[in-house]
């Protein structure tokens, strides 16, 4: 690692710590605490962004170091800044720059009613712990950072704890997070048993030396543990509950980076630790990715809560990332490192892209919530006139997440298509059918996502305001707009210049698959990108923009030639010749999603209730009330029965808590005996 990059890395970590201490120390002076904590966060994020970019592009291998001395056995606080870890540090840091700026304006809304110093301190600690998760060099340090990250997330989700919804979401997140941590601890213990060390360097390709049964067990434990954090279906239930109730800068952080720690963990363990995978690992990850992508976007379509809609889209995009990683595992099994590298580039590129456009959308939703006090889209409308800057940035994020050119979401999904389509001719077995199936489901997901964001943008920003607070909304503050502007620029750069960004993935794919592809994928001096097959497709988003700009004069010339003397009348939009258009005549979010709700009614099981009050004829109702909701299938059919079963079992086990010291000693003895037997296997 270059000396400058190493110095910036340490400076960044210390700045996060200083921001946390500043928030706690000055918490009684909220304006000072607010300024110190988020300024330190901004400084730290800028330093870490520079450090990670310098190292990833320099080609110089990074060297590790001890963060601080430790005399505890097995526990070293050693930093291991390899390419994969630094790539995720770059994501969290780049996002941190935008979030710090946004928070400087957003957190002012809590002045006088909440402790802003504590918010700034917890936010800095969350950023620090997340960065250390990506840089930890051994299992103990990783788990310590992982737990601090989970604890800070719980505190921030429950920040508005006077709200019962926030308290419930925080507890649900805490429970699910610790189920996942339990799986990770057992998985690391099994790796320790095989390696004799907790150091990640000792885990490299360790799976090839393990018995198949134990190796498969480790895979499943880490899949569940990291899958819960990533929000993978069916372990996703905490995500749509926690993201909406957290402060919006925290929601952006959680959706942009926190759930990516699960993706980082899977990539680290499956590709670095467990060696050449059996084919069913790839099939499992790819299948879960398909299910998550399709169900995530379908549930998002039914949502009227703007932040909850975005939370479900996080599940969808985690599914798309898993499709890339699952395909990469399958290619590795069949001995195609170049295709494995292509699929990994697709998954990791979408990880980067999703962090940027989803954080942008959450910040836009946060600005709307800050200005209107509601997340319910049915009460919004017409905000484009009150908040033009926010509307523009939200629109860019909506186009990007819908995978439309020329923005960044299109590029990574295009790579995913290329990887999946090339997998069909890979083998003669039936397992190859999963590749075109994945491609078809990805196409369906993209179409549904575009439909969903047409609804989200139109109902929120167009037409007329549907409530009084929305009619009085105001534009976001300059720092909030600056945070959104940074993410907008990143989405544009990643979309227009993808060939120049591919070099970031070379050290990662070289280390994990044995191939690097930036020279093969970048065509025409970086103007276009292609794939590994000469007969495959190529695309140039920059060329599309240049062509559009060149064609722009054509309609202007046609108008000047044929229509410049035409008589133009300007009237109210959509009034259909009537006078007095009201918000009640507008298309609602419920009406927009009804056709899809009917098509997928076997999944949604919609329930609707209509109450009509009238005096003498039902055709002339005095009051009409319509209520509609869908079934939360996973909660009702899996988690609620499981919860009841756990409660019943707990009541029966209560008899074991007899208050006898002798009984407790026997329990400890039996537990130790069982653990020794398990370790001896």
C-alpha positions as CSV (number, residue, x, y, z in Angstrom):
1,X,0.0,0.0,0.0
2,X,1.3,3.4,-0.8
3,X,2.3,5.5,2.2
4,X,-0.2,8.2,1.4
5,X,-3.0,5.6,1.1
6,X,-2.0,4.1,4.4
7,X,-2.0,7.4,6.1
8,X,-5.4,8.4,4.7
9,X,-6.8,5.0,5.9
10,X,-5.7,5.6,9.4
11,X,-6.8,9.2,9.4
12,X,-10.2,8.1,8.2
13,X,-10.7,5.6,11.0
14,X,-9.6,8.1,13.6
15,X,-11.9,10.8,12.2
16,X,-14.9,8.5,12.6
17,X,-13.9,7.9,16.2
18,X,-13.4,11.6,16.8
19,X,-16.9,12.3,15.3
20,X,-18.4,9.7,17.7
21,X,-16.6,11.2,20.7
22,X,-17.6,14.7,19.6
23,X,-21.3,13.8,19.4
24,X,-21.3,12.3,22.9
25,X,-19.1,15.1,24.5
26,X,-21.1,18.0,23.1
27,X,-24.5,16.4,23.2
28,X,-25.9,19.2,25.5
29,X,-24.8,21.7,22.9
30,X,-26.8,20.3,20.0
31,X,-25.5,22.7,17.3
32,X,-21.9,22.1,18.2
33,X,-22.4,18.3,18.5
34,X,-24.2,18.4,15.1
35,X,-21.4,20.3,13.4
36,X,-18.5,18.3,14.9
37,X,-19.9,14.8,14.4
38,X,-21.0,15.2,10.8
39,X,-17.9,17.3,9.8
40,X,-15.7,14.5,11.2
41,X,-17.8,12.0,9.3
42,X,-17.3,13.9,6.1
43,X,-13.6,14.2,6.6
44,X,-13.3,10.5,7.4
45,X,-15.3,9.4,4.4
46,X,-13.3,11.6,2.0
47,X,-10.0,10.2,3.4
48,X,-11.1,6.6,3.1
49,X,-12.5,7.1,-0.4
50,X,-9.2,8.5,-1.5
51,X,-7.2,5.7,0.2
52,X,-9.3,2.9,-1.3
53,X,-9.3,4.4,-4.8
54,X,-5.5,5.0,-4.7
55,X,-4.9,1.4,-3.7
56,X,-7.3,-0.2,-6.1
57,X,-6.0,1.7,-9.1
58,X,-2.3,1.7,-8.3
59,X,-1.8,-2.1,-8.6
60,X,0.4,-2.1,-5.5
61,X,-0.6,-4.8,-3.1
62,X,-1.9,-3.4,0.2
63,X,-0.1,-4.3,3.4
64,X,-1.9,-4.9,6.7
65,X,-1.2,-3.5,10.1
66,X,-2.4,-3.8,13.7
67,X,-4.9,-1.2,14.7
68,X,-3.9,-1.4,18.3
69,X,-1.9,-3.9,20.5
70,X,-3.8,-6.7,22.2
71,X,-2.8,-9.2,24.9
72,X,-6.0,-11.3,24.6
73,X,-5.5,-14.8,23.1
74,X,-6.8,-15.2,19.5
75,X,-7.9,-11.5,19.4
76,X,-5.8,-9.3,17.2
77,X,-7.1,-6.0,15.9
78,X,-5.3,-6.4,12.5
79,X,-6.3,-4.6,9.4
80,X,-6.2,-6.7,6.2
81,X,-6.8,-4.3,3.3
82,X,-7.1,-6.6,0.3
83,X,-8.8,-5.7,-2.9
84,X,-12.3,-7.1,-2.0
85,X,-12.3,-5.3,1.4
86,X,-11.1,-2.0,-0.1
87,X,-13.8,-2.2,-2.8
88,X,-16.5,-2.3,-0.2
89,X,-14.7,0.4,1.8
90,X,-14.8,2.6,-1.3
91,X,-18.6,2.1,-1.5
92,X,-19.3,2.9,2.2
93,X,-16.9,5.9,2.1
94,X,-18.2,7.3,-1.1
95,X,-21.7,7.0,0.2
96,X,-20.5,8.5,3.5
97,X,-19.5,11.8,1.8
98,X,-23.0,12.3,0.4
99,X,-24.7,11.2,3.6
100,X,-22.6,13.5,5.8
101,X,-23.5,16.5,3.7
102,X,-27.2,15.5,3.6
103,X,-27.2,14.9,7.4
104,X,-26.0,18.4,8.0
105,X,-29.3,19.7,6.8
106,X,-31.6,16.8,7.6
107,X,-30.6,16.4,11.3
108,X,-31.5,20.1,11.9
109,X,-35.1,18.9,11.9
110,X,-34.4,17.2,15.2
111,X,-33.2,20.3,17.0
112,X,-35.1,20.9,20.2
113,X,-36.9,17.6,20.2
114,X,-34.3,14.8,19.9
115,X,-30.6,14.5,21.0
116,X,-28.8,15.2,17.8
117,X,-25.4,14.6,19.4
118,X,-26.3,11.0,20.1
119,X,-27.6,10.6,16.5
120,X,-24.2,11.9,15.2
121,X,-22.2,9.7,17.5
122,X,-24.2,6.5,16.6
123,X,-23.9,7.4,12.9
124,X,-20.1,7.7,13.1
125,X,-19.8,4.5,15.1
126,X,-22.0,2.7,12.5
127,X,-19.7,4.0,9.7
128,X,-16.6,3.0,11.6
129,X,-17.8,-0.5,12.5
130,X,-19.0,-1.1,8.9
131,X,-15.6,-0.1,7.6
132,X,-13.9,-2.4,10.0
133,X,-16.1,-5.3,9.0
134,X,-14.6,-4.9,5.5
135,X,-11.0,-4.6,6.8
136,X,-10.9,-7.1,9.7
137,X,-8.2,-9.7,9.3
138,X,-9.4,-12.4,11.6
139,X,-12.7,-13.9,12.7
140,X,-12.8,-12.5,16.2
141,X,-12.2,-8.9,15.1
142,X,-14.7,-9.4,12.3
143,X,-17.4,-10.6,14.7
144,X,-16.6,-7.8,17.2
145,X,-17.1,-5.2,14.4
146,X,-20.1,-7.0,13.1
147,X,-21.8,-6.9,16.6
148,X,-21.0,-3.2,17.1
149,X,-22.5,-2.5,13.6
150,X,-25.6,-4.5,14.6
151,X,-25.9,-2.6,17.9
152,X,-25.5,0.8,16.3
153,X,-28.1,-0.1,13.7
154,X,-30.5,-1.1,16.4
155,X,-30.0,2.2,18.2
156,X,-30.5,4.2,15.0
157,X,-33.6,2.2,13.9
158,X,-35.0,2.9,17.4
159,X,-33.9,6.5,17.4
160,X,-37.5,7.7,17.4
161,X,-38.3,5.2,20.2
162,X,-41.4,7.1,21.2
163,X,-43.0,5.6,18.1
164,X,-44.2,2.0,18.7
165,X,-43.5,1.1,15.1
166,X,-39.9,2.1,15.5
167,X,-39.5,0.1,18.7
168,X,-41.0,-3.0,17.2
169,X,-38.9,-2.7,14.1
170,X,-35.8,-2.3,16.2
171,X,-36.5,-5.4,18.3
172,X,-37.3,-7.5,15.1
173,X,-34.0,-6.3,13.6
174,X,-32.1,-7.2,16.8
175,X,-33.6,-10.7,17.0
176,X,-33.0,-11.5,13.3
177,X,-29.5,-10.0,13.4
178,X,-28.5,-12.3,16.3
179,X,-29.9,-15.4,14.7
180,X,-27.6,-14.6,11.8
181,X,-24.6,-13.9,14.2
182,X,-25.2,-17.3,15.8
183,X,-24.8,-19.0,12.5
184,X,-21.7,-17.0,11.7
185,X,-20.1,-18.0,15.0
186,X,-20.7,-21.7,14.5
187,X,-19.4,-21.4,10.9
188,X,-16.2,-19.7,12.1
189,X,-15.7,-22.3,14.8
190,X,-15.8,-25.0,12.1
191,X,-13.3,-23.1,10.0
192,X,-11.1,-22.7,13.1
193,X,-11.3,-26.4,13.7
194,X,-9.9,-27.1,10.2
195,X,-7.3,-24.3,10.1
196,X,-6.1,-24.1,13.8
197,X,-6.3,-20.3,13.5
198,X,-8.8,-17.5,13.4
199,X,-6.7,-15.5,10.9
200,X,-8.4,-15.0,7.4
201,X,-5.0,-15.7,5.8
202,X,-5.2,-19.2,7.2
203,X,-8.7,-19.7,5.9
204,X,-7.8,-19.2,2.2
205,X,-9.0,-22.2,0.1
206,X,-9.5,-24.1,3.3
207,X,-12.7,-25.8,2.1
208,X,-10.7,-28.1,-0.2
209,X,-9.2,-29.7,2.9
210,X,-12.5,-30.2,4.7
211,X,-14.8,-33.3,4.5
212,X,-17.8,-32.6,2.1
213,X,-20.4,-32.8,4.8
214,X,-18.7,-30.2,7.1
215,X,-17.9,-28.0,4.1
216,X,-21.6,-28.0,3.0
217,X,-22.6,-27.3,6.6
218,X,-20.3,-24.3,6.7
219,X,-21.7,-23.1,3.4
220,X,-25.3,-23.3,4.7
221,X,-24.4,-21.6,8.0
222,X,-22.8,-18.6,6.3
223,X,-25.6,-18.5,3.6
224,X,-28.2,-18.1,6.4
225,X,-26.0,-15.8,8.6
226,X,-25.1,-13.4,5.8
227,X,-28.4,-13.9,4.0
228,X,-30.3,-12.5,7.0
229,X,-28.1,-9.3,6.9
230,X,-28.5,-9.0,3.2
231,X,-32.3,-9.2,3.3
232,X,-32.5,-12.4,1.2
233,X,-35.9,-14.0,0.8
234,X,-37.2,-15.7,3.0
235,X,-35.0,-14.1,5.8
236,X,-35.9,-10.6,4.7
237,X,-38.8,-9.7,7.1
238,X,-36.7,-7.3,9.2
239,X,-35.8,-5.1,6.2
240,X,-39.2,-3.6,5.2
241,X,-39.9,-3.0,8.9
242,X,-36.7,-1.3,9.9
243,X,-35.8,0.9,6.9
244,X,-39.0,3.0,6.9
245,X,-38.9,4.0,10.5
246,X,-35.2,4.9,10.8
247,X,-34.0,8.5,10.1
248,X,-33.7,8.9,6.3
249,X,-29.9,9.3,6.4
250,X,-29.7,6.0,8.3
251,X,-32.2,4.3,5.9
252,X,-29.9,5.3,3.0
253,X,-26.9,4.0,4.9
254,X,-28.6,0.7,5.8
255,X,-30.0,0.1,2.3
256,X,-26.9,1.3,0.5
257,X,-24.2,-0.4,2.5
258,X,-25.4,-2.3,5.6
259,X,-27.1,-5.0,3.7
260,X,-24.0,-5.2,1.4
261,X,-22.0,-6.5,4.4
262,X,-24.0,-9.8,3.8
263,X,-22.9,-9.7,0.1
264,X,-19.3,-9.0,1.2
265,X,-19.4,-11.9,3.7
266,X,-20.7,-14.4,1.1
267,X,-18.1,-13.3,-1.5
268,X,-15.3,-13.6,1.1
269,X,-16.3,-17.0,2.4
270,X,-17.7,-18.7,-0.7
271,X,-14.9,-17.6,-3.1
272,X,-11.9,-17.0,-0.8
273,X,-12.3,-19.6,2.0
274,X,-14.3,-22.6,0.7
275,X,-12.4,-23.4,-2.5
276,X,-13.9,-24.9,-5.7
277,X,-17.7,-25.1,-5.1
278,X,-20.1,-28.0,-5.9
279,X,-22.7,-27.1,-8.5
280,X,-25.6,-27.1,-6.0
281,X,-24.1,-24.1,-4.1
282,X,-24.3,-22.0,-7.3
283,X,-27.8,-23.3,-8.1
284,X,-29.0,-22.5,-4.5
285,X,-27.6,-18.9,-4.5
286,X,-28.9,-18.3,-8.1
287,X,-32.3,-19.6,-7.2
288,X,-32.6,-17.6,-4.0
289,X,-31.5,-14.6,-6.1
290,X,-34.3,-15.1,-8.6
291,X,-36.9,-15.6,-5.9
292,X,-35.7,-12.5,-4.0
293,X,-35.6,-10.3,-7.1
294,X,-39.1,-11.2,-8.3
295,X,-40.9,-11.2,-4.9
296,X,-39.1,-8.0,-3.9
297,X,-40.4,-6.0,-6.8
298,X,-43.9,-7.6,-6.6
299,X,-44.3,-6.6,-3.0
300,X,-42.8,-3.1,-3.8
301,X,-45.5,-2.6,-6.4
302,X,-48.2,-3.0,-3.7
303,X,-46.8,-0.4,-1.3
304,X,-48.1,3.1,-0.7
305,X,-45.5,3.9,1.9
306,X,-42.7,5.5,-0.1
307,X,-39.8,4.3,2.1
308,X,-41.3,0.9,2.5
309,X,-41.5,0.7,-1.3
310,X,-37.8,1.5,-1.5
311,X,-37.0,-1.1,1.2
312,X,-38.7,-3.9,-0.9
313,X,-36.7,-2.7,-3.9
314,X,-33.5,-3.4,-1.8
315,X,-34.6,-7.0,-1.6
316,X,-35.1,-7.1,-5.3
317,X,-31.7,-5.7,-6.0
318,X,-30.0,-8.0,-3.5
319,X,-31.6,-10.8,-5.6
320,X,-30.0,-9.4,-8.8
321,X,-26.6,-9.3,-7.0
322,X,-27.1,-12.9,-5.8
323,X,-27.9,-14.0,-9.4
324,X,-24.5,-12.8,-10.5
325,X,-22.7,-14.4,-7.5
326,X,-24.6,-17.7,-8.0
327,X,-23.8,-17.8,-11.7
328,X,-20.1,-17.2,-10.8
329,X,-20.1,-20.1,-8.4
330,X,-21.5,-22.4,-11.1
331,X,-18.9,-21.2,-13.6
332,X,-16.2,-22.0,-11.2
333,X,-17.5,-25.5,-10.6
334,X,-17.5,-26.1,-14.4
335,X,-13.9,-24.7,-14.7
336,X,-14.6,-21.5,-16.6
337,X,-12.7,-18.8,-14.6
338,X,-13.3,-16.1,-17.3
339,X,-17.1,-16.5,-17.1
340,X,-16.9,-16.7,-13.4
341,X,-15.1,-13.4,-13.4
342,X,-17.7,-11.9,-15.7
343,X,-20.6,-13.0,-13.4
344,X,-18.7,-11.7,-10.4
345,X,-18.1,-8.3,-12.1
346,X,-21.8,-8.2,-12.8
347,X,-22.7,-8.9,-9.1
348,X,-20.1,-6.5,-7.6
349,X,-20.8,-3.8,-10.2
350,X,-24.5,-4.0,-9.3
351,X,-23.5,-3.8,-5.6
352,X,-21.8,-0.5,-6.3
353,X,-24.6,0.8,-8.5
354,X,-27.4,-0.2,-6.1
355,X,-25.6,1.6,-3.2
356,X,-25.5,4.8,-5.1
357,X,-29.0,5.0,-6.7
358,X,-30.8,3.4,-3.7
359,X,-29.2,5.9,-1.3
360,X,-30.1,8.7,-3.7
361,X,-33.8,7.5,-3.7
362,X,-33.8,7.2,0.1
363,X,-32.4,10.7,0.5
364,X,-35.1,12.0,-1.9
365,X,-37.8,10.2,0.1
366,X,-36.2,11.7,3.3
367,X,-36.4,15.2,1.8
368,X,-40.0,14.6,1.0
369,X,-40.7,13.3,4.5
370,X,-38.8,16.2,6.0
371,X,-41.0,18.7,4.0
372,X,-44.4,17.0,4.2
373,X,-44.3,14.9,7.4
374,X,-45.7,11.9,5.7
375,X,-44.5,8.7,3.9
376,X,-48.0,7.9,2.5
377,X,-48.0,8.4,-1.3
378,X,-51.8,8.7,-1.3
379,X,-51.4,12.0,0.5
380,X,-48.8,13.4,-1.8
381,X,-48.8,14.8,-5.3
382,X,-47.7,18.0,-7.0
383,X,-44.3,18.1,-5.2
384,X,-42.4,18.8,-8.4
385,X,-43.5,22.4,-8.2
386,X,-42.6,22.8,-4.6
387,X,-39.4,20.7,-4.6
388,X,-38.0,20.8,-8.2
389,X,-34.4,19.9,-7.2
390,X,-35.5,16.9,-5.1
391,X,-37.8,15.8,-7.9
392,X,-35.0,15.9,-10.5
393,X,-32.6,13.8,-8.3
394,X,-35.4,11.3,-7.4
395,X,-36.2,11.0,-11.1
396,X,-32.5,10.2,-11.9
397,X,-32.5,7.5,-9.2
398,X,-35.7,6.1,-10.5
399,X,-34.4,5.8,-14.0
400,X,-31.2,4.2,-12.7
401,X,-32.9,1.6,-10.6
402,X,-35.2,0.8,-13.5
403,X,-32.1,-0.3,-15.5
404,X,-32.7,2.2,-18.2
405,X,-29.8,3.5,-20.3
406,X,-27.6,5.5,-20.0
407,X,-27.5,5.3,-16.2
408,X,-25.5,2.9,-14.1
409,X,-28.3,0.3,-13.2
410,X,-28.5,-0.5,-16.9
411,X,-24.8,-1.4,-17.1
412,X,-24.6,-3.9,-14.3
413,X,-27.9,-5.6,-15.3
414,X,-26.6,-5.8,-18.9
415,X,-23.5,-7.7,-17.5
416,X,-25.8,-10.0,-15.6
417,X,-27.7,-10.8,-18.7
418,X,-24.5,-11.5,-20.6
419,X,-23.2,-13.9,-17.9
420,X,-26.6,-15.7,-17.6
421,X,-27.0,-16.1,-21.4
422,X,-23.5,-17.5,-21.9
423,X,-24.1,-20.1,-19.2
424,X,-26.8,-21.9,-21.2
425,X,-24.2,-23.6,-23.5
426,X,-21.9,-24.5,-20.7
427,X,-23.1,-28.0,-19.9
428,X,-25.4,-30.6,-21.3
429,X,-27.1,-31.3,-18.0
430,X,-30.5,-29.9,-17.1
431,X,-29.0,-27.6,-14.6
432,X,-28.2,-25.3,-17.5
433,X,-31.9,-24.4,-17.8
434,X,-31.5,-22.2,-14.7
435,X,-29.5,-19.7,-16.8
436,X,-32.2,-18.7,-19.3
437,X,-34.8,-18.9,-16.5
438,X,-32.7,-16.4,-14.6
439,X,-32.4,-14.2,-17.6
440,X,-36.2,-14.2,-18.2
441,X,-36.9,-13.5,-14.5
442,X,-34.4,-10.6,-14.6
443,X,-36.2,-9.2,-17.6
444,X,-39.6,-9.5,-15.7
445,X,-38.0,-7.8,-12.7
446,X,-36.7,-4.9,-14.8
447,X,-40.1,-4.3,-16.4
448,X,-41.9,-4.4,-13.0
449,X,-39.4,-2.1,-11.4
450,X,-39.9,0.4,-14.2
451,X,-43.7,0.2,-13.6
452,X,-43.2,0.6,-9.9
453,X,-41.1,3.8,-10.2
454,X,-43.5,5.3,-12.7
455,X,-46.1,5.0,-9.9
456,X,-43.7,6.3,-7.2
457,X,-42.6,9.3,-9.2
458,X,-46.0,10.2,-10.7
459,X,-48.1,9.8,-7.5
460,X,-45.5,11.7,-5.4
461,X,-44.4,14.5,-7.6
462,X,-47.0,15.0,-10.4
463,X,-50.6,16.3,-10.5
464,X,-52.1,18.1,-7.5
465,X,-51.3,17.9,-3.8
466,X,-53.7,15.5,-2.0
467,X,-53.3,17.0,1.5
468,X,-52.7,20.3,3.2
469,X,-49.1,19.7,4.5
470,X,-48.0,18.6,1.0
471,X,-49.5,21.8,-0.5
472,X,-47.3,23.8,1.9
473,X,-44.1,21.7,1.3
474,X,-40.8,23.5,0.8
475,X,-37.6,22.6,-1.0
476,X,-34.8,20.7,0.8
477,X,-31.9,22.7,2.3
478,X,-28.8,23.3,0.2
479,X,-26.7,20.7,2.0
480,X,-29.4,18.1,1.6
481,X,-29.5,18.9,-2.1
482,X,-25.7,18.7,-2.3
483,X,-25.8,15.2,-0.9
484,X,-28.3,14.1,-3.5
485,X,-26.3,15.9,-6.2
486,X,-23.2,14.0,-5.5
487,X,-25.0,10.6,-5.8
488,X,-26.6,11.8,-9.0
489,X,-23.2,12.6,-10.5
490,X,-21.9,9.2,-9.5
491,X,-24.8,7.5,-11.1
492,X,-24.2,9.4,-14.3
493,X,-20.4,8.8,-14.3
494,X,-20.8,5.0,-13.7
495,X,-23.4,4.8,-16.4
496,X,-21.6,6.9,-19.1
497,X,-18.0,5.6,-18.4
498,X,-18.4,2.0,-17.3
499,X,-15.3,0.9,-19.3
500,X,-13.1,3.2,-17.2
501,X,-14.5,1.7,-13.9
502,X,-13.9,-1.9,-14.8
503,X,-10.3,-1.7,-13.7
504,X,-11.5,-1.6,-10.1
505,X,-12.6,-5.2,-10.4
506,X,-9.4,-6.6,-11.8
507,X,-7.6,-7.3,-8.5
508,X,-10.7,-8.8,-7.0
509,X,-11.5,-11.2,-9.9
510,X,-7.8,-12.1,-10.2
511,X,-7.6,-13.1,-6.6
512,X,-10.9,-15.0,-6.4
513,X,-11.4,-16.5,-9.9
514,X,-7.9,-16.3,-11.5
515,X,-9.0,-14.0,-14.3
516,X,-9.2,-10.2,-14.9
517,X,-11.4,-8.8,-17.7
518,X,-11.1,-5.0,-18.0
519,X,-9.0,-5.3,-21.1
520,X,-11.4,-7.7,-22.7
521,X,-14.6,-5.9,-21.8
522,X,-13.5,-2.3,-22.7
523,X,-13.9,-1.8,-26.4
524,X,-13.2,1.1,-28.8
525,X,-10.9,2.9,-26.4
526,X,-13.4,2.8,-23.7
527,X,-16.4,4.1,-25.7
528,X,-18.2,0.7,-25.5
529,X,-18.3,-2.4,-23.4
530,X,-18.6,-6.0,-24.6
531,X,-18.6,-9.5,-23.3
532,X,-16.2,-12.4,-23.7
533,X,-18.0,-14.0,-26.7
534,X,-17.2,-12.5,-30.1
535,X,-20.8,-13.2,-31.1
536,X,-22.2,-11.6,-28.1
537,X,-23.6,-8.1,-27.7
538,X,-21.8,-4.8,-27.2
539,X,-23.3,-1.5,-25.9
540,X,-22.2,2.1,-25.5
541,X,-24.2,4.3,-23.2
542,X,-21.9,7.2,-24.0
543,X,-22.6,6.6,-27.7
544,X,-26.4,6.6,-27.0
545,X,-26.1,10.0,-25.4
546,X,-24.0,11.4,-28.2
547,X,-26.4,10.1,-30.8
548,X,-29.4,11.6,-28.9
549,X,-27.7,15.0,-28.7
550,X,-26.9,14.8,-32.5
551,X,-30.5,13.9,-33.3
552,X,-32.0,16.6,-31.1
553,X,-32.0,19.3,-33.8
554,X,-34.2,17.2,-36.0
555,X,-37.5,17.7,-34.1
556,X,-36.6,21.4,-33.7
557,X,-36.1,21.8,-37.4
558,X,-39.4,19.9,-38.1
559,X,-41.3,22.2,-35.7
560,X,-39.7,25.3,-37.3
561,X,-40.7,24.1,-40.8
562,X,-44.2,22.9,-40.2
563,X,-45.6,23.9,-36.8
564,X,-44.2,27.3,-35.8
565,X,-47.3,29.1,-37.1
566,X,-49.8,26.7,-35.5
567,X,-52.2,28.1,-32.9
568,X,-51.4,26.8,-29.5
569,X,-53.9,26.8,-26.6
570,X,-52.7,26.1,-23.0
571,X,-55.2,24.7,-20.5
572,X,-55.3,22.7,-17.3
573,X,-53.8,19.2,-17.6
574,X,-56.3,16.3,-17.7
575,X,-59.4,18.4,-17.0
576,X,-61.2,16.7,-20.0
577,X,-63.0,19.9,-20.7
578,X,-64.4,20.1,-17.2
579,X,-63.9,23.0,-14.8
580,X,-62.7,22.5,-11.2
581,X,-60.4,19.5,-11.3
582,X,-59.8,18.3,-7.8
583,X,-57.2,15.9,-6.2
584,X,-60.0,13.3,-5.7
585,X,-60.1,12.9,-9.5
586,X,-56.4,11.8,-9.7
587,X,-55.1,8.3,-10.3
588,X,-54.2,6.9,-6.9
589,X,-51.4,4.5,-6.0
590,X,-53.9,1.8,-5.2
591,X,-55.6,2.2,-8.5
592,X,-52.3,2.1,-10.4
593,X,-51.3,-1.2,-8.8
594,X,-54.7,-2.9,-9.0
595,X,-54.1,-4.7,-12.4
596,X,-50.9,-6.4,-11.1
597,X,-52.6,-7.1,-7.8
598,X,-55.3,-9.1,-9.7
599,X,-52.8,-10.9,-11.9
600,X,-50.7,-12.1,-9.0
601,X,-53.7,-12.5,-6.6
602,X,-52.6,-16.1,-5.8
603,X,-49.5,-14.6,-4.2
604,X,-50.9,-11.4,-2.7
605,X,-54.3,-12.9,-1.6
606,X,-55.8,-9.3,-1.6
607,X,-58.6,-8.4,0.8
608,X,-60.8,-5.4,0.2
609,X,-63.6,-3.9,2.1
610,X,-66.1,-1.3,0.8
611,X,-68.5,0.6,3.1
612,X,-71.2,2.7,1.6
613,X,-73.5,5.0,3.5
614,X,-76.6,6.3,1.7
615,X,-80.0,7.8,2.4
616,X,-82.4,6.3,-0.1
617,X,-80.5,4.6,-2.9
618,X,-77.1,2.9,-3.0
619,X,-76.4,4.6,-6.3
620,X,-76.3,8.0,-4.5
621,X,-73.9,7.3,-1.6
622,X,-73.4,9.9,1.1
623,X,-70.1,8.5,2.3
624,X,-67.9,5.8,0.6
625,X,-64.9,4.1,2.3
626,X,-62.6,1.7,0.5
627,X,-59.9,-0.4,2.3
628,X,-57.6,-2.8,0.6
629,X,-54.6,-4.8,1.8
630,X,-52.6,-7.8,0.9
631,X,-51.5,-10.8,2.9
632,X,-47.9,-10.8,4.3
633,X,-47.4,-14.4,3.3
634,X,-44.0,-15.0,4.9
635,X,-45.0,-13.5,8.2
636,X,-48.3,-15.3,8.4
637,X,-47.2,-18.7,7.1
638,X,-43.6,-19.0,8.4
639,X,-42.7,-16.6,11.1
640,X,-45.9,-16.3,13.2
641,X,-46.3,-20.1,13.5
642,X,-42.6,-20.3,14.3
643,X,-43.0,-17.6,16.9
644,X,-45.9,-19.4,18.5
645,X,-43.9,-22.6,18.6
646,X,-41.0,-20.9,20.3
647,X,-43.3,-19.4,22.9
648,X,-44.9,-22.7,23.7
649,X,-41.5,-24.4,23.9
650,X,-40.2,-21.6,26.2
651,X,-43.2,-22.1,28.5
652,X,-42.4,-25.8,28.8
653,X,-38.7,-25.2,29.3
654,X,-39.5,-22.8,32.1
655,X,-39.8,-25.8,34.4
656,X,-36.0,-26.3,34.0
657,X,-35.5,-22.9,35.8
658,X,-36.1,-24.4,39.2
659,X,-33.7,-22.1,41.2
660,X,-31.5,-25.0,42.2
661,X,-27.7,-24.4,41.9
662,X,-27.2,-28.2,41.5
663,X,-29.4,-28.3,38.5
664,X,-27.7,-25.4,36.9
665,X,-24.3,-27.1,37.4
666,X,-25.6,-30.2,35.7
667,X,-26.8,-28.1,32.8
668,X,-23.4,-26.5,32.4
669,X,-21.7,-29.9,32.6
670,X,-24.0,-31.4,29.9
671,X,-23.5,-28.4,27.7
672,X,-19.8,-28.6,27.9
673,X,-19.8,-32.3,27.2
674,X,-22.0,-31.8,24.1
675,X,-19.7,-29.0,22.8
676,X,-16.6,-31.2,23.3
677,X,-18.3,-34.0,21.4
678,X,-19.2,-31.7,18.6
679,X,-15.7,-30.3,18.4
680,X,-14.3,-33.8,18.3
681,X,-16.3,-34.8,15.3
